[in-house]
Amino acid sequence: MIAAVRSVAGGRAVRARRLVDAVLLAYPRAPADRPRELRRFLTGLPGTPPTAVRRATIRHRIAAPTRVVKMRWGAPGIGDLTELAAFLGVDGDALDWFADRREINRQARDEKLRHFRYAWLAHRLIEAPKPRLRALQRQLLDQILSAVPVHDRVHGFVPGRGAHTFARTHAGNAVLVSMDLRAFFSSITAARIYGLFHGIGYPEPVAHALTALTTTRTPAHVLRDAPDPHLAALLRQPHLPQGAPTSPALANLCAFRLDRRLNGLADRFDLTYARYADDLAFSGTLSNRRIDRLVTLAGQIVHDEGFQIHPRKTRIRRRSQRQSLTGLVVNDCPAVPREDYDRLRAILHNAAAHGLAAANRDGHPDFAAHLAGRVAWMSHHHPSRAAKLNHLLEQARSTP
């Protein structure tokens, strides 16, 4: 190692030995996956001026590809960018294009050169990747992110869990406290995504490329329609795009520490905690004074973890009031509100009497499939509702 240091930068053997000793002490195992970290370590050594390494005369460069040192959770090992391109089934130029390192997507005026399509919906921006980038992201989701466990209190975008399991967690409790995270996806920066991929075990260049493939910066012309300056500032920086298939899984993984701390807070108050995407919920038995304390402490934890509570969406509901989560009433067994059930039953009656086309007032392209989906949602864990609604749906399908 001393000879290698001297061959690269020259200098006295004593200086080279001092650097080697420091590196061996700090890194018992060769940091083959962290060349940039090693550089920062060397420039930060006591007695080393910050620019010493940059000013050193490089006599000769030792080119060595990065490699995996240790992978976690059984994710596939990818040692360098060549291996990443092969893993994704693209060549190096295509990898660089989709990673958009030169920010062509953000600056291009021609729609064909952009990787995303944009649509404003109320107070959020949908950034939907085009088919080729979406296919690469789905491959990352299926083969890498699916191997990493999420917190057991997370119900959104997790196989086997969903809105009903989230609601069931809080059903039948005396008090329900619900909060909403403001700009959940946009608040997660590229730096956090890089830390996640690097923590899984990917070398620095691979982690940077994976981050570039799964984050974006919103073009200036799109930001002109932003509903508020706070959201525009978040979207201007590299962030998770709401609309990419990888974003929900990455958001859940980046919020792991948030979930762990909020679950610990719930334990202190003898409450139950769960999260569905950007919806936080606590339930149990609480006095007014303890509710105020809970909301304050939860807000502090959320802020510490890089998120924000939406100031107008904190709700406190007791058993005497309607307690609802993700569109389900949870005072007893989770169920769709009665008025929604009655509205769907009326639509099905109309379709059974006059046909699907006559009842399709909103112009759904496949109205039968739309109704079947609504029936499934309304009927979940409610056999009596399921029997009535499915009978009406079959009548509607058979009506000419």
N, C-alpha and C positions, 0 to 999 in steps of 0.2 A: 504493500500500500504506500509506503514511503517513496519507493521508486516511481510508482504511478503518479503521485502528487508532484514529484520533482520533474517528471517528464512532461507533465501538463503545463506547470507554471514556473518551473525552475526554483530558484531560491535556495537557501541554506538547508542542510539536512535537519538541523535542530528545529527550524520552523516547521518543516514537513512532519517531523516526528510529533511535535506538539499538536498539530491538527489531527493526525492519525489517532493519537492517544485519546483526544477528546471525542472523536467520532466513535471509537470502539467502546468508550465508556457509556456514551449516550445511546448507541445502537448496537446491542449485542448481536442482533441479527441484521444483516445487510438491508438497508432501506431501498431495495431495488424498485419499489413501487412509488417512491416519494423523492424524486430528484430535486424538485423545487423546495420541498421542506428541508432537505439536506443543505441546499444552498443557503437558505435563510438561517439555518443553524450555524453554519460556518461564519457567515457575516456577523452573527450575534455573539460570537465567542468573546470573552473578556480580553481586552487589549487589541481587538480587531476593529479597525475603523469601518464604518458602514459601507464604504466604497472600496474596501481593500480587495475583495474578490473581483469586483468589476474592473478595477484598475490593473489587476495582475496581467502580466504579459503572457498570453496563451501561446505556448510553443507548439502544442499539438493537442488535438481533441481526441478523447477516447469515446468513440460512439458505441453506446450500449443500449439496446431496447429495454424498456421497463418490463417488468414481469410481476405476476401475482405472488405475493408473499403468504397471505392467509385469507381465505374466503370464509364468509359467515353464512349460516342458514342454508347451505347447499346451493347457493346461486352459482351459475356457470362461470368458470374462470376465464377472463379475457385479459391477456397481458399487455397488449399494445394496440395501436390504431389499426394495424394490418389485421390482427385477429378480430377486432371489432367489425371491420368491414366484411370479413369473411363470415362472421356470425350473423350479420344482417343480410348477407347475400348481395352486397353492393361493392363497387370498386372504391378506391380511395377518393377519387374526384366526386363521386356521388355522395359519399359520406360527408365530405367537406361542404357540398352544396346543401344537403339537408340540415347539417348542423348550423349553416348560415353564419359562419364566423366573420364574414365581411359585411354582415347585416344588409344583404341585398333585399331580403324580405321587407325590412323596415323602410328602406329608402326607395325601393322601386315604385315607379308610377304605373308600370304595366302590370295589370292583374295577373298575367301569366307567370310573372317572375316571383309572385308571392306564394308562400307556403300555407297561408291561412285565409279564410273568409271571415268577415266580421259582421256582426248584427247586434245592435243595441236592443235590449229587452228591459224596459223600466230602468232599474238602477244597476244593471249588470251588463257586461259585454260578453257575448259569445264569440270565442275565437276558435273556429272549427278548422282543424288541419285538412288539407286536401288529401285525396285518396292515397297517394304514394307515401307521404309522411305519416298519415294515420296508420297505414299498414306496418311501418317500422315501429311506431309507438305501441301498437297492439302486440307486436312481437316482444318488445321490451316488457310490456305488462305481463304477458303470459309466461315468459321464460325467466324473467329476473325478479320483477316486483312481487309476483305471486308467491315467491319462496320466502319473503320476509314477513314475519308475523306482525300483526297489528295488535293494539291493546284490546283486551277482551271486553271493554266497555264501549267499543265502537260498533255501531250497527249499520252505518251507511256505506254502501259500495263494498260490502264484505260478503263473500259467498255463504249462504245459509242464514244470513241475517238480513234485516230490512226494516221498513217502517213499522210493521206489526210487532216484530220482536222488540224494537225500541219502545213502542207504546206499551207493550205488555210489561216491560220492566218497571213502569211507573204506575200501573193500573191499581186503583183502589186505595190510594194513599190519602192521608188527611190534607197534605199541602203539596202543591206542585209549583216549583220555581223553574221557569224556562228563560233562557237567554239566547241571543243570536250573535254570532261572530260577524263582524262587519268586513266585507270584501275578503272572504275566507281564502279563495284561491289566489287572488291578486296580492295578498299580504305575504305569500310564501315566495321568498326571493330565490334567485339562482344560486346564491351562496349556500343557502340551506339545502338545496337539492344536491349541489356538489358534495357537501358534507355527508349527506345520506349515502350517495353512491360510493364515496371514498370509504365511509364506514362499513359498507358491505364487504369491501376488500379490493375494489378496483384501483389500479394505479392512477396516478394523477392525470396523465393524458386521456385515459379512457373515461375517468370520472368527469372530466371537463367536456368531452365529446357527448357523453350520455346526458349531461346537464343541458348542453346546447340543443340536443334533439328533443328535449321535453319541456323547454322553456321558450319564451319569446319576449320581444319588446314591441309594444303596439305602435304602429306608424302614426306620425303626427296628424295626418289628415283624419284619422279615425278618432283621435283624442279631442278634436274640436267639438265633437258631439257629446263629450263626457258630461254627466249630470252634475258633477261637483269636482272641485279642484283636488280633493283628497284622493278620489279614485283615479283621476288623471295622473297624479304623481306616482301612484303605485304601478299603473299600467305603463308608464314611461320607462320604468326600470325592468330588467329581465325578471320574469315572474312565471308562475304556472298559468297556462291558458285555460279558462273555463270552456270546455268543449273538446279537449284532447282526451283520448281514452286513458292515458297514463295519469292525468291530473288527480282524479279522486284517490287512487292508491297512493300516489306520492304525498298528497295532502294528509291522508291518514297517518302515514309513516312519519312525516315531519311533525305531526301533532302528538306523537307518542308521549313525549315528556309532559305536554300539557294535560293529556288524559290521565297520566299517572299522578300528577300533582292534584288535579281536581278530584280524582277518585280518593286520594288521601285526605283532601279537605272534607269530602262527603263522609268518610269514615269518622273523622273527628266530630262531626255533627250527628252521627248515627243516621245517615241518610243514604239513599241510593243515587248513584250518578250514572249517566250514559250520554253518549253523543251520537247524533245522526248528521253527518256532514257538518254544517255550520250551526246546527241546533244543539244547545247544551241543556240538560235537564237534571234537576235534583228533586227528589221526592221523599216524603216521610212525615214526621211530626215535628213542627217548629212553632215557637212563639214569634210574635212580631219582632221582638228585639233580636232574636237569633236569626231571623230572616234577613234583617238589615245587615247584620254582621257577615252572614254568608255571602250576600251579594257583593259587599265591599271586598272581602277576601278573594272571592272568585274573580272579580275585576282586576285585582292586583296581580293574581297569578296569570291571567290571560295577557295582561300588559307585559309582564316579565318574559313571557314566552313569544313575544313578537306579534301578538294579535290584538284586536280591539273588540270590546263589547259594543254592539249597536245600542246607543243610548235610549232609543224609543221602543225597543223590542224586548225589554225585560218584563215578564208576566208572572204574577203571583196569584194562584187560584186555590181556593179551598174546596172541600167536598160539597159545600152548599152552592158552588158555582160550577159552570161547565169547565172541566179540565180537558184540554185538547193538545195533542202533539201530532205533527205530520198529518193533519187532517182527520185524526181519529179521536173520538171522545174516550177518555180513560178513567172516568169516575168509577166505573166498574170493570167489565170486560171491554177491551178495546173494540170500538165499533164506529162505523161511519155515521155522522149525524143523521137523525131521523129525517130531517127535511131533504137531505141529499138522496136518501133511499126512496122517499116518496116521489121526488122529482124523476128519478130513473124509472120507477115503476109506472109513472104516468107516460113517459116516453115509450116504454115497452107496450103499454096498453094501446097507445096510438098506432104504433108500428104493427101490432097484431091485428088491429081493426082495419087499417088503411094501407098497410104495406110499408116496407123499409124506406122506399124512396120518398113517400109523402111525409114520413116522420123525420127525415134527414134535413132539418132546417138550417144547420150550420155547414152543409156541403162537405161532409167527410168523404174522402175518396173510397173508403171501405167501411161503410157504416155498420155492417154486421160485425166485423172484427172489432170496431170501436166499442160497440155495445157489449160484446163478449168480454172485453177487457174491463169495462166498468162493472159488469156483473161479477167477475172474479174478484175485483177489489172490494165490492160491497159485501160479498158473501163469505169472505175469509173468516173461518171459525164461527160461522153463523148458519147452521144447517137449515133452519126454517126459512131464512131469507134466501138462501141458495136455491131451495126447492121452488119457491114462488117465482123468483126472478128467472131461473133457467126455464121454467115452464112457459113464462111469457115470451122469452127469447126464442124458444122453439116455435111457438105460435107465429111470432113475427117473421121468422125465416120461411115458414110455410105459406105465408099470405102472399098472393100474387100482387 
